[in-house]
Amino acid sequence: MRAGRRNLITDVAGLRVGQAHDPVLRSGVTVLLGDAPFTAGVCVMGGAPGTRETDLLAPDRLVQQVDAITLAGGSAFGLDAASGVADGLRAMGRGFVVGDQRVPIVPGAILFDLLNGGDKRWDRNPYAPLGRCALEAAAEDFALGTAGAGYGAATAQWKGGLGSASCMLDSGITVGALVAVNALGSVTVGDGPQFWAAPWEIDEEFGGIGLPAQFPAMAEVMPMKRQGEATTIAIVATDARLTQAEAQRMATAAQDGMARAIVPSHTLLDGDLVFAAATGQRDMADPLRDLFQIGHAGACCLSRAIARGIFAARQMPGDRQPSWHERHG
């Protein structure tokens, strides 16, 4: 397994990512856009999710493909980001055809960043315009760290961020991950620089520090953020041709990557969620083997993306947490 050329989710052919954020608001939006509609699934394992149109992603639903997936800050207000994305897609002539109308299908998920020091005293919800701007910025290259949906994110002790990673399988299939890390848990071993995701690191992509020689003794964990302030939201993607049920299984397998990189994860106070996207540009030569490998690769990529998001975050005036780079870079 090796990293893709960009080491971003956009190494999966047919996908682009757009981002927009507001430094006064201290929040933002990230959009995964397909060049064409793509198959999608979802797996929710956190106890406090915030979502839009995820019911459509069940394998027995009418709509089998989506146009984009939106990740946003803003808690429930951030769900409106998908409305801005849908408006932009409709203007492009995209969407599910119903008579002479087109209805863009844009599932979305949000994280809580309302208490991060930004100015949230808006008269009109700012997330729809941010979603439209993010859509219009969609490209193959995009920023990590303090960007998009991860702009105002936080973790147990470090500033959060937006991360991505990819890998190429020997079968020729590409897998990638995109994540906004705003976890209740910790991405590092204690206060040290070592990332829990270190065993899956490729080419020193988040410092090459490895793991400590000895882990601290297991102790009872107390939440370091207040109730409702957490959630890690992610997307794993592949260029393989998957059914909606297979995409859902990919998302489920990728949740293991979150548990490997954040301790603890999937708590009652997190809204941890993973979307899956499959562009269908490559047929599977051996479906059983390939699906097995795609699930494992999705988990590995998600672990790496989580660490990369924290590693890339940078300090800004007024931050309420130090960035990993400020303390250990």
Residue frames relative to the residue before (quaternion, step in Angstrom):
aa qw qx qy qz dx dy dz
M 1.0000 0.0000 0.0000 0.0000 0.00 0.00 0.00
R 0.0195 0.8022 -0.5944 0.0524 3.58 -0.78 1.01
A 0.5778 -0.5925 0.4292 0.3619 3.57 -1.17 0.54
G 0.5196 -0.6234 0.4878 0.3215 3.55 -1.20 0.57
R 0.7490 -0.4325 0.2600 0.4293 3.56 -1.30 0.24
R 0.7595 0.3237 -0.1923 0.5305 3.61 0.91 -0.84
N 0.2475 -0.7575 0.5319 0.2865 3.55 1.20 -0.62
L 0.5398 0.5522 -0.4173 0.4793 3.53 1.00 1.01
I 0.6572 -0.5113 0.3727 0.4096 3.57 -1.22 0.36
T 0.6243 0.5569 -0.3321 0.4356 3.59 1.17 -0.51
D 0.4346 0.6263 -0.4971 0.4146 3.59 1.21 0.32
V 0.5639 0.5300 -0.3833 0.5042 3.58 1.27 -0.26
A 0.4153 -0.7459 0.4620 0.2402 3.57 -0.41 1.24
G 0.7757 0.3413 -0.2696 0.4573 3.53 -1.01 0.90
L 0.6811 0.4482 -0.2877 0.5025 3.59 1.27 0.06
R 0.0451 -0.7579 0.6499 0.0353 3.53 -1.21 0.69
V 0.2352 -0.7573 0.5934 0.1378 3.56 -1.25 0.46
G 0.0775 -0.7802 0.6198 0.0340 3.53 -1.01 0.91
Q 0.0872 -0.8092 0.5808 0.0182 3.56 -1.07 0.74
A 0.0263 0.7592 -0.6503 0.0038 3.51 -1.26 0.59
H 0.0558 0.7929 -0.6057 0.0370 3.57 -1.07 0.69
D 0.2986 -0.7325 0.5913 0.1567 3.52 -1.29 0.46
P 0.3493 -0.7764 0.4793 0.2133 3.64 -0.42 1.14
V 0.6158 0.5164 -0.3588 0.4747 3.62 1.14 -0.44
L 0.6717 0.4728 -0.2697 0.5025 3.55 1.00 -0.85
R 0.1856 -0.7966 0.5316 0.2202 3.59 1.15 -0.78
S 0.6318 0.4623 -0.3505 0.5140 3.51 0.86 1.03
G 0.0151 -0.8251 0.5647 -0.0075 3.55 -1.23 0.27
V 0.3895 -0.6990 0.5666 0.1964 3.49 -1.45 -0.03
T 0.0910 -0.7569 0.6445 0.0585 3.55 -1.17 0.72
V 0.1183 -0.8007 0.5868 0.0242 3.57 -0.90 0.98
L 0.1940 -0.7229 0.6505 0.1289 3.55 -1.02 0.89
L 0.0714 -0.8182 0.5699 -0.0271 3.57 -0.57 1.22
G 0.2730 -0.7448 0.5852 0.1686 3.55 -0.99 0.86
D 0.5148 -0.6059 0.4961 0.3488 3.56 -1.10 0.64
A 0.7510 0.0738 -0.0559 0.6537 3.55 1.30 -0.49
P 0.6639 -0.4709 0.3573 0.4581 3.63 -1.16 0.25
F 0.1187 -0.8035 0.5826 0.0310 3.57 -1.04 0.82
T 0.5620 -0.5954 0.4633 0.3390 3.53 -1.27 0.51
A 0.0406 -0.8184 0.5730 -0.0179 3.59 -0.92 0.88
G 0.0591 -0.7629 0.6424 0.0417 3.52 -1.31 0.53
V 0.1749 -0.7869 0.5820 0.1069 3.58 -1.24 0.09
C 0.0548 -0.7556 0.6509 0.0499 3.52 -1.27 0.57
V 0.1224 -0.7885 0.6019 0.0307 3.58 -0.73 1.12
M 0.0060 0.8228 -0.5675 0.0298 3.59 -0.72 1.07
G 0.5703 0.5737 -0.3946 0.4358 3.60 1.23 -0.08
G 0.5334 -0.6680 0.4345 0.2838 3.55 -1.22 0.47
A 0.7772 0.2751 -0.1554 0.5442 3.62 1.22 -0.20
P 0.1060 0.8391 -0.5273 0.0812 3.62 0.63 1.07
G 0.1328 -0.7376 0.6513 0.1184 3.52 -1.36 0.40
T 0.1052 0.8417 -0.5072 0.1523 3.57 -0.33 1.25
R 0.1705 -0.7405 0.6378 0.1257 3.51 -1.42 0.26
E 0.8797 0.0389 -0.0657 0.4693 3.56 -1.05 0.96
T 0.3455 0.7427 -0.5119 0.2588 3.59 1.07 0.55
D 0.5608 0.5986 -0.4012 0.4077 3.63 1.12 -0.45
L 0.5985 0.5839 -0.3522 0.4205 3.59 1.13 -0.58
L 0.6639 0.5513 -0.2971 0.4087 3.59 1.18 -0.53
A 0.4431 0.6663 -0.4776 0.3628 3.60 1.23 0.09
P 0.5909 -0.6346 0.3674 0.3365 3.61 -0.95 0.83
D 0.7075 0.4595 -0.2765 0.4602 3.63 1.13 -0.48
R 0.5016 0.6602 -0.4277 0.3600 3.61 1.24 0.23
L 0.6596 -0.5381 0.3639 0.3782 3.57 -1.26 0.47
V 0.7477 0.3756 -0.2127 0.5047 3.58 0.77 -1.04
Q 0.1893 -0.8262 0.5272 0.0609 3.56 -0.61 1.16
Q 0.7793 0.2411 -0.1383 0.5616 3.62 1.22 -0.32
V 0.2481 -0.7571 0.5897 0.1323 3.54 -1.25 0.52
D 0.4934 -0.6681 0.4788 0.2845 3.56 -1.29 0.33
A 0.7900 -0.0621 0.0872 0.6036 3.58 1.10 -0.71
I 0.2093 -0.7269 0.6331 0.1645 3.54 -1.36 0.24
T 0.1918 -0.8091 0.5518 0.0633 3.55 -0.89 0.98
L 0.1008 -0.7367 0.6665 0.0536 3.54 -1.09 0.89
A 0.0568 0.8265 -0.5534 0.0857 3.59 -0.81 0.93
G 0.4436 -0.6059 0.5787 0.3183 3.48 -1.37 0.32
G 0.5783 0.6693 -0.3751 0.2772 3.55 -1.23 -0.42
S 0.3840 -0.7174 0.4917 0.3100 3.58 1.27 0.02
A 0.8389 -0.1461 0.0860 0.5173 3.63 -1.01 -0.66
F 0.5945 0.5701 -0.3694 0.4302 3.60 1.09 -0.58
G 0.6442 0.5632 -0.3124 0.4124 3.57 1.09 -0.74
L 0.5070 0.6400 -0.4302 0.3851 3.59 1.21 -0.26
D 0.5917 0.5851 -0.3617 0.4205 3.58 1.20 -0.48
A 0.4696 0.6683 -0.4498 0.3613 3.61 1.22 -0.21
A 0.6387 0.5367 -0.3259 0.4448 3.57 1.03 -0.79
S 0.5900 0.5612 -0.3715 0.4460 3.61 1.15 -0.52
G 0.6493 0.5055 -0.3119 0.4749 3.57 1.01 -0.79
V 0.6363 0.5134 -0.3192 0.4793 3.56 1.05 -0.79
A 0.6559 0.5118 -0.3127 0.4583 3.59 0.93 -0.87
D 0.6264 0.5282 -0.3379 0.4631 3.61 1.00 -0.77
G 0.6730 0.4991 -0.2967 0.4582 3.56 0.94 -0.90
L 0.6537 0.5084 -0.3110 0.4664 3.58 0.98 -0.83
R 0.6336 0.5274 -0.3318 0.4586 3.58 0.98 -0.78
A 0.6429 0.5140 -0.3191 0.4696 3.58 1.03 -0.77
M 0.6603 0.4883 -0.2939 0.4891 3.59 1.22 -0.52
G 0.5175 -0.6406 0.4152 0.3866 3.58 1.27 -0.15
R 0.4876 0.6563 -0.4306 0.3821 3.58 1.24 0.42
G 0.5305 0.6531 -0.4652 0.2748 3.56 -1.26 0.44
F 0.6357 -0.5175 0.4246 0.3844 3.51 -1.38 0.32
V 0.3677 -0.7671 0.4898 0.1912 3.58 -0.69 1.12
V 0.0605 0.7519 -0.6522 0.0754 3.55 -0.89 1.07
G 0.7998 -0.1221 0.0409 0.5863 3.58 -0.15 1.25
D 0.7658 -0.2910 0.2316 0.5246 3.57 -0.72 -1.06
Q 0.5960 0.5585 -0.3585 0.4520 3.58 1.26 0.34
R 0.2042 -0.7398 0.6244 0.1450 3.54 -1.29 0.47
V 0.1170 -0.7937 0.5965 0.0239 3.56 -0.84 1.05
P 0.2754 -0.7713 0.5476 0.1713 3.65 -0.29 1.17
I 0.2574 -0.7530 0.5898 0.1375 3.56 -0.97 0.91
V 0.0747 0.8181 -0.5532 0.1380 3.56 -0.40 1.29
P 0.1378 -0.7822 0.6038 0.0674 3.62 -0.04 1.20
G 0.0140 -0.8170 0.5764 -0.0084 3.55 -1.13 0.57
A 0.1168 -0.7603 0.6329 0.0882 3.53 -1.34 0.30
I 0.2365 -0.7876 0.5602 0.0997 3.55 -1.18 0.63
L 0.2239 -0.7212 0.6325 0.1726 3.51 -1.38 0.30
F 0.4953 -0.6634 0.4811 0.2882 3.55 -1.24 0.44
D 0.1653 0.7746 -0.5981 0.1225 3.60 -0.69 1.12
L 0.3095 0.8027 -0.4635 0.2124 3.59 1.17 0.56
L 0.7445 0.3787 -0.2143 0.5064 3.63 1.18 -0.40
N 0.4318 0.7374 -0.4279 0.2944 3.59 1.13 0.59
G 0.6778 -0.5080 0.2937 0.4430 3.60 1.22 0.26
G 0.5447 0.6147 -0.4068 0.3999 3.60 1.22 -0.13
D 0.5392 -0.6090 0.4740 0.3372 3.54 -1.30 0.36
K 0.0599 -0.8289 0.5558 -0.0212 3.57 -0.36 1.28
R 0.4648 0.6964 -0.4362 0.3297 3.61 1.21 0.31
W 0.1739 0.8125 -0.5381 0.1418 3.58 0.68 1.05
D 0.4128 -0.6690 0.5575 0.2670 3.54 -1.29 0.49
R 0.7739 0.1555 -0.0805 0.6086 3.56 1.14 -0.67
N 0.5737 -0.6166 0.4166 0.3422 3.57 -0.88 0.97
P 0.2949 -0.8070 0.4876 0.1553 3.63 -0.58 1.12
Y 0.5639 0.6791 -0.3734 0.2851 3.60 1.17 -0.35
A 0.5866 0.5533 -0.3906 0.4440 3.63 1.07 -0.50
P 0.6682 0.4675 -0.3224 0.4806 3.67 0.85 -0.79
L 0.6322 0.5180 -0.3414 0.4643 3.61 1.02 -0.71
G 0.6323 0.5284 -0.3303 0.4603 3.58 1.03 -0.76
R 0.6493 0.5072 -0.3138 0.4718 3.59 0.96 -0.86
C 0.6541 0.5049 -0.3122 0.4687 3.60 0.95 -0.83
A 0.6400 0.5219 -0.3259 0.4603 3.59 0.97 -0.83
L 0.6336 0.5290 -0.3284 0.4592 3.59 0.96 -0.84
E 0.7008 0.4799 -0.2720 0.4523 3.56 0.86 -0.96
A 0.6744 0.4798 -0.2892 0.4810 3.60 1.24 -0.37
A 0.3714 0.7738 -0.4641 0.2189 3.60 1.26 -0.05
A 0.1364 0.7743 -0.5978 0.1567 3.56 -0.86 1.08
E 0.6230 -0.5459 0.3998 0.3924 3.57 -1.27 0.15
D 0.7344 0.3178 -0.2056 0.5633 3.61 1.15 -0.56
F 0.0942 0.7881 -0.6012 0.0931 3.57 -1.00 0.82
A 0.5787 -0.6256 0.4205 0.3112 3.54 -1.27 0.53
L 0.2761 -0.7230 0.6093 0.1730 3.53 -1.27 0.58
G 0.6975 0.4822 -0.3388 0.4076 3.56 -1.31 0.15
T 0.8235 -0.1297 0.1431 0.5334 3.56 -0.77 -1.10
A 0.4662 0.6498 -0.4359 0.4128 3.55 0.38 1.29
G 0.8614 0.1658 -0.0968 0.4702 3.53 -1.28 0.46
A 0.8390 -0.1256 0.1200 0.5156 3.55 -0.98 -0.90
G 0.6805 0.4836 -0.2886 0.4689 3.59 1.20 -0.40
Y 0.3757 0.7792 -0.4531 0.2157 3.58 1.29 -0.05
G 0.8107 0.2215 -0.1078 0.5311 3.60 0.90 -0.85
A 0.3943 0.7618 -0.4431 0.2605 3.57 1.27 0.31
A 0.1235 -0.7755 0.6168 0.0535 3.55 -1.33 0.42
T 0.2278 -0.7390 0.6106 0.1709 3.57 -1.29 0.36
A 0.7941 -0.2901 0.1943 0.4974 3.58 -1.23 -0.24
Q 0.8394 0.0200 0.0022 0.5431 3.60 0.86 -0.89
W 0.7286 0.3880 -0.2345 0.5134 3.60 1.23 -0.28
K 0.5947 -0.5173 0.4691 0.3983 3.50 -1.31 0.33
G 0.4003 -0.7246 0.5096 0.2347 3.59 -0.96 0.87
G 0.0676 -0.8196 0.5672 0.0442 3.53 -1.26 -0.24
L 0.5412 -0.5872 0.5049 0.3276 3.51 -1.45 -0.03
G 0.0226 -0.8270 0.5608 -0.0325 3.57 -0.72 1.08
S 0.0153 -0.7839 0.6206 0.0147 3.53 -1.26 0.42
A 0.0471 0.7722 -0.6326 0.0369 3.56 -1.25 0.50
S 0.1053 -0.7890 0.6009 0.0728 3.57 -1.25 0.35
C 0.0747 -0.7796 0.6161 0.0842 3.55 -1.33 0.16
M 0.3098 -0.7151 0.6008 0.1779 3.52 -1.31 0.54
L 0.2733 -0.7621 0.5672 0.1509 3.56 -0.83 1.00
D 0.6378 -0.5392 0.3854 0.3923 3.58 -1.20 0.47
S 0.6108 0.5638 -0.3397 0.4400 3.58 1.19 -0.50
G 0.5462 -0.6082 0.3941 0.4199 3.57 1.30 -0.32
I 0.5273 0.6257 -0.4052 0.4078 3.57 1.28 -0.15
T 0.2464 -0.7554 0.5928 0.1314 3.56 -1.09 0.80
V 0.0777 -0.7712 0.6314 0.0217 3.56 -1.08 0.83
G 0.0108 0.8091 -0.5872 0.0194 3.59 -1.01 0.76
A 0.1952 -0.7718 0.5941 0.1152 3.55 -1.29 0.30
L 0.0867 -0.7527 0.6521 0.0282 3.53 -1.26 0.67
V 0.0727 0.8321 -0.5394 0.1070 3.61 -0.72 0.99
A 0.2000 -0.7137 0.6559 0.1430 3.53 -1.23 0.69
V 0.1949 -0.8336 0.5143 0.0509 3.56 -0.39 1.32
N 0.1455 0.7784 -0.5834 0.1805 3.55 -0.48 1.29
A 0.1948 0.8803 -0.4142 0.1249 3.51 1.21 0.76
L 0.5136 -0.5866 0.5312 0.3314 3.51 -1.30 0.47
G 0.7050 0.4698 -0.2479 0.4699 3.57 1.07 -0.79
S 0.5644 -0.6055 0.4633 0.3165 3.53 -1.40 -0.05
V 0.3244 -0.7427 0.5529 0.1935 3.57 -1.04 0.79
T 0.7176 0.3626 -0.2403 0.5440 3.59 1.28 -0.14
V 0.5511 -0.5841 0.4770 0.3573 3.54 -1.29 0.39
G 0.8060 -0.1143 0.0224 0.5804 3.56 -0.20 1.27
D 0.7416 -0.3596 0.2948 0.4836 3.56 -1.05 -0.83
G 0.4808 0.6917 -0.4225 0.3344 3.57 1.27 0.08
P 0.6479 -0.5587 0.3675 0.3647 3.56 -1.31 0.12
Q 0.5734 0.6380 -0.3808 0.3453 3.60 1.17 -0.42
F 0.3276 -0.7470 0.5540 0.1670 3.55 -0.93 0.99
W 0.5376 -0.6135 0.4707 0.3361 3.56 -1.06 0.75
A 0.6592 0.5338 -0.2986 0.4373 3.58 1.15 -0.60
A 0.3531 0.8011 -0.4464 0.1850 3.60 1.27 -0.11
P 0.6477 0.5359 -0.3652 0.3999 3.68 0.83 -0.71
W 0.7278 0.4094 -0.2425 0.4939 3.61 1.16 -0.43
E 0.3945 0.7398 -0.4673 0.2804 3.59 1.27 0.12
I 0.1543 -0.7620 0.6240 0.0784 3.56 -1.16 0.74
D 0.8741 -0.0088 -0.0099 0.4857 3.57 -0.96 0.96
E 0.6101 -0.6048 0.3494 0.3739 3.60 0.92 0.93
E 0.1937 0.8430 -0.4829 0.1364 3.57 1.11 0.76
F 0.7692 0.1499 -0.1654 0.5988 3.60 1.23 -0.19
G 0.8324 -0.2905 0.0757 0.4658 3.53 0.77 1.15
G 0.2923 -0.7904 0.4982 0.2041 3.59 1.15 -0.43
I 0.3318 0.7852 -0.4681 0.2328 3.59 1.15 0.57
G 0.3373 -0.7500 0.5012 0.2693 3.60 1.11 -0.58
L 0.5976 -0.5451 0.4444 0.3851 3.53 -1.31 -0.38
P 0.5817 -0.5697 0.4224 0.3983 3.63 -1.14 0.39
A 0.6256 -0.5529 0.3924 0.3859 3.58 -1.19 0.49
Q 0.7932 0.0739 -0.0265 0.6039 3.56 1.13 -0.62
F 0.3737 -0.7188 0.5417 0.2241 3.56 -0.95 0.89
P 0.5427 -0.5870 0.4665 0.3784 3.59 -1.13 0.50
A 0.6026 -0.5596 0.4197 0.3842 3.56 -1.16 0.58
M 0.5310 -0.6373 0.4570 0.3209 3.55 -1.00 0.85
A 0.0181 -0.7947 0.6059 -0.0328 3.54 -0.88 1.01
E 0.6187 -0.5099 0.4173 0.4278 3.55 -1.25 0.24
V 0.3072 -0.7720 0.5375 0.1439 3.56 -0.90 1.00
M 0.1403 -0.7664 0.6219 0.0791 3.53 -1.01 0.89
P 0.5140 -0.6438 0.4542 0.3393 3.62 -0.97 0.75
M 0.2812 -0.7864 0.5339 0.1322 3.57 -0.80 1.07
K 0.6814 0.3613 -0.2785 0.5724 3.58 1.30 -0.18
R 0.5553 -0.6207 0.4294 0.3492 3.56 -1.15 0.45
Q 0.6854 -0.4974 0.3428 0.4065 3.52 -1.24 0.52
G 0.8073 0.2757 -0.2168 0.4745 3.57 -0.96 0.94
E 0.6305 0.5727 -0.3371 0.4010 3.61 1.23 -0.14
A 0.6410 0.5622 -0.3093 0.4212 3.60 1.23 0.06
T 0.3782 0.7025 -0.5842 0.1488 3.52 -1.50 -0.22
T 0.0874 -0.7430 0.6622 0.0417 3.52 -1.06 0.94
I 0.0676 -0.8081 0.5849 -0.0163 3.56 -0.68 1.15
A 0.0238 -0.8368 0.5401 -0.0866 3.54 -0.79 1.07
I 0.1796 -0.7249 0.6503 0.1392 3.50 -1.44 0.25
V 0.0853 -0.7391 0.6628 0.0845 3.57 -1.05 0.78
A 0.0933 -0.8231 0.5600 -0.0137 3.56 -0.96 0.87
T 0.0373 -0.7786 0.6256 0.0318 3.53 -1.27 0.46
D 0.4446 -0.6705 0.5182 0.2901 3.56 -1.25 0.40
A 0.4541 0.6828 -0.4504 0.3531 3.60 1.28 0.08
R 0.4686 -0.6447 0.5229 0.3023 3.56 -1.21 0.52
L 0.0441 0.8123 -0.5750 0.0871 3.58 -0.41 1.25
T 0.4409 -0.6152 0.5683 0.3228 3.53 -1.27 0.42
Q 0.6649 -0.4863 0.3617 0.4366 3.56 -1.26 0.17
A 0.6301 0.5231 -0.3353 0.4658 3.60 1.04 -0.71
E 0.6598 0.4932 -0.3083 0.4758 3.61 0.99 -0.77
A 0.6153 0.5293 -0.3413 0.4742 3.59 1.09 -0.66
Q 0.6376 0.5173 -0.3263 0.4684 3.58 0.99 -0.79
R 0.6450 0.5076 -0.3244 0.4703 3.59 1.00 -0.78
M 0.6091 0.5438 -0.3445 0.4633 3.61 1.06 -0.71
A 0.6598 0.5025 -0.3046 0.4683 3.58 0.95 -0.89
T 0.6436 0.5263 -0.3177 0.4558 3.57 1.01 -0.81
A 0.6639 0.4970 -0.3017 0.4703 3.59 0.92 -0.92
A 0.6572 0.5364 -0.3141 0.4262 3.58 1.00 -0.80
Q 0.5200 0.6303 -0.4235 0.3911 3.60 1.18 -0.37
D 0.5559 0.5970 -0.3972 0.4205 3.61 1.15 -0.51
G 0.6272 0.5547 -0.3350 0.4321 3.57 1.06 -0.71
M 0.6206 0.5235 -0.3410 0.4739 3.56 1.11 -0.64
A 0.6732 0.4991 -0.2968 0.4579 3.58 0.96 -0.87
R 0.6455 0.5164 -0.3239 0.4601 3.61 1.12 -0.56
A 0.7575 0.4118 -0.1937 0.4681 3.58 1.10 -0.70
I 0.7633 0.2532 -0.1480 0.5757 3.62 1.20 -0.40
V 0.0286 -0.8078 0.5882 -0.0275 3.58 -0.75 1.07
P 0.5288 -0.3947 -0.7307 0.1754 1.56 -1.05 2.31
S 0.2279 -0.7468 0.6010 0.1709 3.57 -1.29 0.26
H 0.7828 0.3330 -0.2500 0.4625 3.58 -1.36 0.17
T 0.2948 0.7803 -0.5037 0.2248 3.56 1.06 0.72
L 0.6871 -0.4626 0.3683 0.4223 3.55 -1.32 0.18
L 0.7289 0.4442 -0.2249 0.4699 3.58 1.09 -0.75
D 0.6225 0.4932 -0.3447 0.5004 3.61 1.29 -0.01
G 0.2968 -0.7335 0.5751 0.2076 3.57 -1.23 0.41
D 0.0851 0.8701 -0.4839 0.0390 3.57 1.18 0.64
L 0.0693 0.7978 -0.5813 0.1438 3.52 -0.79 1.14
V 0.0766 -0.7734 0.6273 0.0506 3.57 -1.13 0.72
F 0.2203 -0.7209 0.6451 0.1251 3.54 -0.96 1.00
A 0.1782 -0.7360 0.6329 0.1613 3.55 -1.32 0.35
A 0.0896 -0.7806 0.6178 0.0315 3.56 -1.12 0.76
A 0.0331 -0.7919 0.6096 -0.0125 3.57 -0.91 0.94
T 0.2874 -0.8018 0.5041 0.1426 3.59 -0.50 1.20
G 0.3733 -0.7818 0.4444 0.2277 3.60 1.22 -0.28
Q 0.4194 0.7328 -0.4510 0.2893 3.58 1.16 0.46
R 0.7629 0.2588 -0.1669 0.5684 3.59 1.25 -0.16
D 0.3518 -0.7231 0.5569 0.2080 3.57 -0.85 0.99
M 0.4362 -0.6784 0.5248 0.2722 3.57 -1.15 0.65
A 0.3912 -0.7288 0.5161 0.2222 3.58 -0.78 1.05
D 0.7731 0.0862 -0.0178 0.6282 3.56 1.08 -0.82
P 0.2911 -0.8230 0.4519 0.1834 3.61 0.16 1.25
L 0.6661 0.5011 -0.3319 0.4416 3.62 0.86 -0.82
R 0.6811 0.4660 -0.2877 0.4860 3.58 0.86 -0.94
D 0.6897 0.5044 -0.2968 0.4264 3.57 0.81 -1.00
L 0.6504 0.5006 -0.3249 0.4700 3.61 0.96 -0.78
F 0.6024 0.5514 -0.3408 0.4657 3.57 1.07 -0.76
Q 0.7153 0.4524 -0.2562 0.4669 3.58 0.83 -1.01
I 0.6246 0.5447 -0.3449 0.4408 3.60 1.01 -0.75
G 0.6502 0.5160 -0.3230 0.4546 3.60 0.94 -0.80
H 0.6701 0.4850 -0.2948 0.4783 3.56 0.93 -0.92
A 0.6578 0.5109 -0.3103 0.4583 3.58 0.95 -0.86
G 0.6252 0.5390 -0.3413 0.4496 3.58 1.04 -0.73
A 0.6493 0.5078 -0.3117 0.4726 3.58 1.00 -0.82
C 0.6621 0.5024 -0.3083 0.4629 3.60 0.92 -0.90
C 0.6641 0.5025 -0.3078 0.4602 3.59 0.91 -0.90
L 0.6530 0.5121 -0.3288 0.4509 3.59 0.96 -0.78
S 0.6149 0.5320 -0.3501 0.4650 3.62 0.99 -0.75
R 0.6794 0.4913 -0.2836 0.4654 3.57 0.87 -0.97
A 0.6506 0.5240 -0.3178 0.4486 3.58 0.96 -0.85
I 0.6199 0.5418 -0.3418 0.4532 3.59 1.02 -0.77
A 0.6835 0.4700 -0.2878 0.4787 3.59 0.84 -0.93
R 0.6477 0.5268 -0.3235 0.4452 3.60 0.95 -0.82
G 0.6301 0.5440 -0.3386 0.4386 3.59 1.04 -0.71
I 0.6805 0.4573 -0.2826 0.4979 3.58 0.99 -0.82
F 0.6320 0.5490 -0.3174 0.4455 3.57 1.01 -0.83
A 0.7339 0.4384 -0.2313 0.4643 3.60 1.00 -0.82
A 0.5145 0.6580 -0.4269 0.3465 3.63 1.18 -0.34
R 0.1696 -0.7951 0.5787 0.0649 3.56 -1.05 0.80
Q 0.5644 -0.6283 0.4347 0.3126 3.53 -1.14 0.75
M 0.0685 -0.7664 0.6376 0.0373 3.54 -1.17 0.75
P 0.6095 -0.5425 0.4095 0.4080 3.60 -1.13 0.50
G 0.7959 0.2982 -0.2322 0.4731 3.56 -0.95 0.91
D 0.4258 0.7002 -0.4761 0.3189 3.60 1.23 0.00
R 0.3550 -0.7500 0.5258 0.1871 3.56 -1.04 0.81
Q 0.7332 0.2598 -0.1964 0.5969 3.56 1.33 0.02
P 0.4789 -0.6321 0.5000 0.3482 3.60 -1.13 0.47
S 0.4327 -0.6352 0.5542 0.3196 3.55 -1.22 0.44
W 0.6199 -0.5159 0.4229 0.4131 3.58 -1.21 0.45
H 0.6740 0.5166 -0.3024 0.4330 3.57 0.89 -0.90
E 0.6141 0.5522 -0.3447 0.4463 3.60 1.04 -0.71
R 0.7461 0.4072 -0.2118 0.4823 3.58 0.98 -0.87
H 0.8398 0.2033 -0.0594 0.4998 3.59 0.88 -0.90
G 0.5041 0.7078 -0.4140 0.2711 3.61 1.18 -0.31
